């Protein structure tokens, strides 16, 4: 055996969240929620207002949905039939950048070029119909400052975007101007929402008693419906930007990774749980076990998934993955330990994420009995990563006891489009 067993056990220990720590995280998350409701400056949660509540399920009609969350932009024409029923009548999707042909996300591109391109996609979705009136909902997954459902101003580009003239501008204004330039005055942008909010709207439209929406994928974020029971404020969905939750005890791998990251000291929860970072943490721990501390192997969450799923007697898949990334050939016994390491990192991720959901559930219950409810989750980690889903359910049972019987999780993977269409419908209420 190449690995030192004591060293291995101590690393697994670092990635283990026991029951008492799990309760602490849930309680700390609830504390930050309560602080954030009083004064967002005192919380590590952003508590961003979405200016939209939950759908009634009675929303009907034809709407346009623009899904703008990365370099691939989608426009959908969706008919809402009420009570969770809907039909996608037309879907148009194109990348904002095609190598060597055009680039609307680089530094050389302008807001006008980018939004003219999007307006052309809208025209395609309505099939050149410039007379029928359409309301458009817009899922815009970049940091924005919002003052009402229409008015979202881009604070700063992320995800390698550098298009000039968009930061500091109201994105719906830019879209409206582009539509006007192309004679598409029958399409009216009315709503901008975050992708997490879109997940909650889409799920709540299909199923009552859904109050929490979450993205658990490359990145991580959660929103929930806040009733503002003791306040005069209108009940609405709050986007927590929960990946930035800070009241967590990072282990030494987390701390080292954070120190080397682009934004040290930020997005603590996201760096401990999301698909983008899991492979990095796995690689760091494995490098230590192989006596190559500091080596960067480039493991991905997909590598981890394939590692966990390998049930061949000699762990052939694990051997192949490790060999491809590190150049080292491992014995079967060490491959089984590698599987345990990958599993421990995924299980920790699922447990921490669940603790944040429970913090919200406790907050909504306010000391009373926990109501029957669904948690809507979109994302590759929840949907495809082995061990994620069952450890969410296990952690719910651990934290809620018998009350866990009234809480479940549902996959909502079409949220960005459907949620935007629902927001457009709700903009008229």
Buried (B, 14 or more C-beta within 10 A) or exposed (E): EEBEEEEBEEBBEBBEBEEEBBBBBBBBBBBBBEBBBEEBEEBBBBBBBBBBBBBBBEBBBBBBBBBBBBBEBBBBBBBBEBEBEBEBEEBBEBBBBEEEEEBBBBEEBEBBBBBBBBBBBBBBBBEEEEEEEBBBBBBBBBBBEBEEBBBBBBEEBEEEBEBBBBBEBBBBBBBBBBBEEBEBEEBBBBBBBBBBBBBBBBBBBBBEEBBBBBBBBBBBBBBBBBBEEEEEEEEBBBBBBBBBBBBBEBBEBBEBBBEEBEEEEBBBBBBBBBBBBBBBBBBBBBBBBBEBEEBEBEBBBBBBBBBBBBEEEEBEBBBBBBEEBBEBEBBBEBBEBBBBBBBBBBBBBBBBBBBBBBBBBBBBBEEEEBEEBBBBBBBBBBBBBBBBBEBBBBBBBBBBEEBBEBBEBEBBBBBBBBBBBBBBBBBEE
